[in-house]
Amino acid sequence: MDNTGTNTTTIVEALTKAIVEHRLHPGTKLAEQKLADHFGVSRTLVRQALFQLSQNRLIRLEPARGAFVAAPSVNEARQVFAVRRMLEAEMTRAFVREATPSRIKSLREQLARQQAVLAESKDPAQRIELRGDFHLQMARLLDNDVLVQMMVELLSRCSLITLMYQKDNAPDHADDGHEALLDAVSARDEALAVQLMDEHLQRLENALTFDRKIPSNDISMALA
């Protein structure tokens, strides 16, 4: 890989992580020169990275104004969860059909690591990311690179949506049904596994409130 690709990828990965971990909030302006200075690269590379992030819907590019961390609308948030339910239902079916003892063991080990960290962590961003890792691991174990790429994008967008819309008093489940889902997979019960996955994703969406006014980092919008 040439230096341009490496540098651009590094910038994309760093900004994605900052957005997913909620260190960059929706509406935050991403100034090209500040990013170029921070990463020690040209503004051209920064511009390429920002364009790639805009394709992943994690930032928005506005003519004459610049780049901003995305602030998904209610409609977009509902669409993202609808796509997750459709995609992950088929992913679950495929996983049940193609499950092997080694794949099930790998997923159980990942779940055990997740639960151990969740028991100690109080960081909401880390907890959201850890729960998403279970779904991403399912995709990886199916050896489908396109599926993995789609899941990475969807999970990143869901993390941003959760930051914006999660209820203050939303219940914090330890595993969100992952254990029961894995048991259904082990039993080769495809219908139950798909049902549990759908119920799990519905719980995640139900933990959001879509009537909340989202604060803006844009002064003119905030004072309008």
C-alpha positions as CSV (number, residue, x, y, z in Angstrom):
1,M,0.0,0.0,0.0
2,D,1.4,3.5,-0.9
3,N,1.8,6.3,1.7
4,T,-1.4,8.1,0.5
5,G,-3.5,5.1,1.1
6,T,-2.0,4.4,4.5
7,N,-2.3,8.0,5.7
8,T,-5.8,8.3,4.4
9,T,-6.8,5.1,6.1
10,T,-5.2,6.1,9.4
11,I,-7.2,9.4,9.4
12,V,-10.4,7.6,8.5
13,E,-9.9,5.0,11.3
14,A,-8.9,7.6,13.9
15,L,-12.0,9.8,13.2
16,T,-14.3,6.8,13.0
17,K,-13.1,5.6,16.4
18,A,-13.5,9.1,17.9
19,I,-17.0,9.4,16.5
20,V,-18.1,5.9,17.6
21,E,-16.6,6.4,21.0
22,H,-18.6,9.6,21.3
23,R,-15.4,11.8,21.7
24,L,-16.6,13.8,18.7
25,H,-20.3,14.7,19.1
26,P,-22.9,15.2,16.4
27,G,-22.6,18.6,14.8
28,T,-18.9,19.0,15.6
29,K,-17.1,20.9,12.8
30,L,-14.0,19.1,11.4
31,A,-11.6,21.8,10.3
32,E,-9.3,20.5,7.5
33,Q,-6.3,22.5,8.6
34,K,-6.6,21.4,12.3
35,L,-6.8,17.8,11.2
36,A,-3.9,18.2,8.8
37,D,-1.8,19.7,11.6
38,H,-2.8,17.0,14.0
39,F,-1.9,14.1,11.6
40,G,1.0,15.8,10.0
41,V,-0.3,15.4,6.5
42,S,-1.6,17.6,3.7
43,R,-5.1,19.0,3.5
44,T,-5.5,16.9,0.4
45,L,-5.2,13.7,2.4
46,V,-7.6,15.1,5.0
47,R,-10.1,16.0,2.3
48,Q,-9.9,12.4,0.9
49,A,-10.5,11.0,4.4
50,L,-13.5,13.3,5.0
51,F,-15.0,12.3,1.7
52,Q,-14.7,8.6,2.6
53,L,-16.3,9.3,5.9
54,S,-19.1,11.1,4.2
55,Q,-19.7,8.1,2.0
56,N,-20.1,6.0,5.2
57,R,-22.6,8.7,6.5
58,L,-20.5,9.4,9.6
59,I,-20.0,13.0,8.6
60,R,-21.7,15.4,6.3
61,L,-20.0,17.8,3.8
62,E,-21.6,21.2,3.3
63,P,-20.6,23.5,0.4
64,A,-18.7,26.6,1.6
65,R,-19.1,25.5,5.3
66,G,-17.0,22.3,5.6
67,A,-17.3,18.9,7.3
68,F,-19.4,18.1,10.3
69,V,-20.0,15.0,12.4
70,A,-23.3,13.6,11.2
71,A,-26.5,14.2,13.1
72,P,-28.9,11.4,11.8
73,S,-32.5,12.4,11.6
74,V,-35.3,10.3,13.2
75,N,-36.2,8.9,9.8
76,E,-32.7,7.9,9.1
77,A,-32.3,6.3,12.5
78,R,-35.4,4.2,12.0
79,Q,-34.2,3.2,8.5
80,V,-30.8,2.1,9.9
81,F,-32.5,-0.2,12.4
82,A,-34.8,-1.5,9.8
83,V,-31.8,-2.5,7.6
84,R,-30.1,-4.1,10.5
85,R,-33.1,-6.3,11.2
86,M,-33.3,-7.4,7.6
87,L,-29.6,-8.0,7.2
88,E,-29.0,-9.6,10.6
89,A,-32.0,-12.0,10.2
90,E,-30.3,-13.4,7.1
91,M,-26.9,-13.4,8.8
92,T,-28.4,-15.4,11.7
93,R,-30.0,-17.9,9.3
94,A,-26.6,-18.3,7.5
95,F,-24.7,-18.7,10.8
96,V,-27.1,-21.4,12.1
97,R,-26.8,-23.3,8.8
98,E,-23.0,-23.0,8.6
99,A,-22.2,-23.2,12.4
100,T,-19.4,-25.5,13.3
101,P,-18.1,-26.4,16.8
102,S,-15.1,-24.1,16.3
103,R,-17.3,-21.1,15.2
104,I,-19.7,-21.6,18.1
105,K,-16.7,-21.8,20.5
106,S,-15.2,-18.6,19.1
107,L,-18.4,-16.7,19.5
108,R,-18.8,-18.0,23.1
109,E,-15.3,-16.9,23.9
110,Q,-16.0,-13.5,22.4
111,L,-19.2,-13.2,24.5
112,A,-17.4,-14.2,27.7
113,R,-14.8,-11.5,27.1
114,Q,-17.6,-9.0,26.4
115,Q,-19.4,-9.8,29.6
116,A,-16.3,-9.7,31.7
117,V,-15.5,-6.1,30.5
118,L,-19.2,-5.0,30.7
119,A,-19.2,-6.1,34.3
120,E,-16.4,-3.6,35.1
121,S,-16.9,-0.8,32.5
122,K,-19.0,2.3,33.3
123,D,-18.2,4.0,30.0
124,P,-21.4,4.1,27.8
125,A,-19.4,4.3,24.6
126,Q,-17.3,1.3,25.4
127,R,-20.4,-0.7,26.4
128,I,-22.2,0.1,23.1
129,E,-19.1,-0.9,21.1
130,L,-18.6,-4.2,23.0
131,R,-22.2,-5.2,22.4
132,G,-21.8,-4.5,18.7
133,D,-18.7,-6.7,18.6
134,F,-20.8,-9.8,19.1
135,H,-22.7,-9.0,15.8
136,L,-19.5,-8.2,14.0
137,Q,-17.9,-11.4,15.1
138,M,-20.8,-13.4,13.7
139,A,-20.1,-11.7,10.3
140,R,-16.4,-12.4,10.5
141,L,-16.9,-16.0,11.3
142,L,-19.0,-16.4,8.1
143,D,-15.9,-15.4,6.1
144,N,-17.9,-12.8,4.1
145,D,-15.9,-9.6,3.6
146,V,-18.8,-7.7,2.1
147,L,-21.0,-8.6,5.1
148,V,-18.3,-7.5,7.5
149,Q,-17.9,-4.1,5.7
150,M,-21.7,-3.5,5.8
151,M,-21.8,-4.5,9.5
152,V,-19.0,-2.1,10.4
153,E,-20.8,0.8,8.7
154,L,-24.2,-0.1,10.3
155,L,-22.7,-0.5,13.8
156,S,-20.9,2.8,13.5
157,R,-24.0,4.6,12.5
158,C,-26.0,2.9,15.2
159,S,-23.5,4.0,17.8
160,L,-23.9,7.6,16.6
161,I,-27.7,7.3,16.7
162,T,-27.6,5.8,20.2
163,L,-25.5,8.8,21.4
164,M,-28.2,11.2,20.1
165,Y,-31.4,9.4,21.0
166,Q,-30.8,7.0,23.9
167,K,-33.2,7.5,26.8
168,D,-31.6,8.7,30.0
169,N,-33.4,6.0,32.0
170,A,-32.9,3.2,29.4
171,P,-32.4,-0.2,31.0
172,D,-28.8,-1.5,30.8
173,H,-29.0,-5.2,30.1
174,A,-25.8,-7.3,30.7
175,D,-25.9,-9.2,27.5
176,D,-29.1,-8.1,25.7
177,G,-30.1,-11.7,24.9
178,H,-26.8,-12.7,23.3
179,E,-26.5,-15.8,25.5
180,A,-29.9,-17.1,24.6
181,L,-29.3,-16.4,20.9
182,L,-26.1,-18.4,21.0
183,D,-27.9,-21.2,22.8
184,A,-30.4,-21.3,19.9
185,V,-27.6,-21.3,17.4
186,S,-25.9,-24.2,19.2
187,A,-29.2,-26.1,19.1
188,R,-29.5,-25.4,15.4
189,D,-32.9,-23.8,16.1
190,E,-32.9,-21.4,13.1
191,A,-36.4,-20.0,13.7
192,L,-35.7,-19.2,17.4
193,A,-32.3,-17.7,16.7
194,V,-33.8,-15.4,14.1
195,Q,-36.6,-14.4,16.5
196,L,-34.2,-13.7,19.3
197,M,-32.0,-11.5,17.0
198,D,-35.1,-9.5,15.9
199,E,-36.2,-9.1,19.5
200,H,-32.7,-8.0,20.5
201,L,-32.5,-5.3,17.8
202,Q,-36.1,-4.2,18.7
203,R,-35.0,-3.7,22.3
204,L,-32.1,-1.5,21.2
205,E,-34.4,0.7,19.1
206,N,-37.0,0.8,21.9
207,A,-34.3,2.2,24.2
208,L,-34.2,5.4,22.0
209,T,-36.4,8.4,22.2
210,F,-37.2,10.2,19.0
211,D,-39.0,13.2,20.4
212,R,-35.9,14.7,21.9
213,K,-34.5,18.0,20.7
214,I,-30.9,17.4,19.7
215,P,-28.5,20.1,20.7
216,S,-26.6,21.8,17.9
217,N,-22.9,22.9,17.8
218,D,-23.9,25.4,15.2
219,I,-24.5,28.8,16.9
220,S,-26.8,30.2,14.3
221,M,-28.9,27.0,14.4
222,A,-28.9,26.9,18.2
223,L,-30.2,30.5,18.4
224,A,-32.7,30.2,15.6
